[in-house]
Structure formats: C-alpha cells, structure tokens
C-alpha cells in the first residue's frame, strides 16, 4: 500500500517522466542551423514545390478546396493575401495545411522572399 505522503512525490516524478518524452524540431531549437537555401528563390524551383508538397492535394483541379488553386501561378498570385495568411496561421484565416503542422520556417521564408521580389513567374 502506498503511503499518502508519497503520492505527491510519485505524481511529480511521473509528470517529469511523461513531459520529457517529446521530439523537438531542429529548426525550432536552432534557428538558422538547417540547410535552408534562400539565395536564389524562384517560383518554379522554390515556391511551386512547397505548394505541390503541402497544398495541391486539396487545392487543385476543377473544384479546389476554398476555391483556391495552388497548382498554378496565376491563381496563387491572385489569392496570395489569403494564402499567406492561412500558411502563417494568422488571425482571421483558416490555418493551412488543414489538420497538419505549420509549414517549416524555411518554406515560409522562401514564399515571403518570392513575394518581396514581386512574385515573378520564374
């Protein structure tokens, strides 16, 4: 039988044990340490692959989710304010990708750099 004065100590020990079991993202722990190449950001080599990997499964074709297509340049440019708000999980926008983690800092940086460059179709 466990003595009642030991219950708080056991609960504390279990809490420490359970809370110590999680995985950290290297990118979150050490920002800037990963190999994120943002030197030559282009739509075709940097931005389109991010959308293809994370968005196009729901946002393409004749009936895209939210009426936003991410599988073509002109639709992305037309909807960039909504897209940027959603992928950055900003207030007032539905967080995307839906039911998934936020895009990586590297991917978000590439998209922001491309936007700052004037969203060239390159």
KOLMILO-561187 format. One line per field, with one value per residue (C-alpha): residue in one letter; x, y, z. Coordinates in steps of 0.05 Angstrom, whole numbers. Example, Ala and Ser with C-alpha at 12.3 -4.5 7.8 and 13.67 -1.06 7.14 Angstrom:
code c(A;S)
east c(246;273)
north c(-90;-21)
up c(156;143)
This chain:
code c(X;X;X;X;X;X;X;X;X;X;X;X;X;X;X;X;X;X;X;X;X;X;X;X;X;X;X;X;X;X;X;X;X;X;X;X;X;X;X;X;X;X;X;X;X;X;X;X;X;X;X;X;X;X;X;X;X;X;X;X;X;X;X;X;X;X;X;X;X;X;X;X;X;X;X;X;X;X;X;X;X;X;X;X;X;X;X;X;X;X;X;X;X;X;X;X;X;X;X;X;X;X;X;X;X;X;X;X;X;X;X;X;X;X;X;X;X;X;X;X;X;X)
east c(0;26;31;-8;51;87;30;52;124;103;56;113;161;110;97;171;178;119;135;206;183;174;210;238;247;320;294;257;314;369;340;385;424;388;406;354;377;342;397;363;288;246;174;189;247;228;155;116;148;125;53;59;82;34;-26;-42;-75;-134;-125;-123;-169;-239;-266;-208;-220;-239;-240;-165;-118;-45;-25;-17;19;-38;-84;-30;-15;-90;-101;-33;-62;-109;-55;-2;-50;-70;0;25;-34;-53;-115;-176;-151;-163;-95;-65;-47;-111;-102;-27;33;50;98;171;205;247;187;152;216;221;149;160;224;187;131;181;213;147;123;159;138;207)
north c(0;69;118;182;227;193;207;279;256;200;245;296;242;215;285;297;229;239;312;293;248;292;307;376;402;421;482;506;491;520;571;582;518;477;478;526;556;622;652;642;636;626;607;542;517;543;563;515;453;477;483;416;380;413;443;416;353;395;459;437;414;438;441;464;470;541;558;570;533;527;486;545;611;658;631;636;708;725;695;710;750;693;641;678;689;616;586;634;616;689;711;713;659;584;553;513;459;438;388;389;424;493;496;498;565;552;542;604;644;622;644;711;724;709;756;811;800;818;746;735;677;648)
up c(0;-18;38;26;37;-22;-72;-89;-99;-145;-185;-193;-217;-267;-293;-305;-339;-386;-403;-421;-477;-538;-603;-618;-687;-701;-738;-676;-628;-671;-720;-780;-769;-821;-894;-920;-985;-997;-1040;-1107;-1094;-1156;-1167;-1205;-1162;-1093;-1086;-1131;-1099;-1030;-1055;-1092;-1029;-979;-1014;-1084;-1060;-1036;-1076;-1148;-1203;-1222;-1150;-1105;-1031;-1013;-1087;-1083;-1130;-1112;-1172;-1219;-1216;-1234;-1180;-1127;-1146;-1147;-1078;-1045;-987;-967;-979;-939;-881;-880;-883;-830;-785;-778;-741;-786;-834;-833;-814;-871;-885;-851;-795;-804;-775;-799;-858;-840;-827;-888;-934;-905;-916;-989;-1001;-966;-1005;-1071;-1051;-1034;-1102;-1134;-1146;-1212;-1256;-1260)
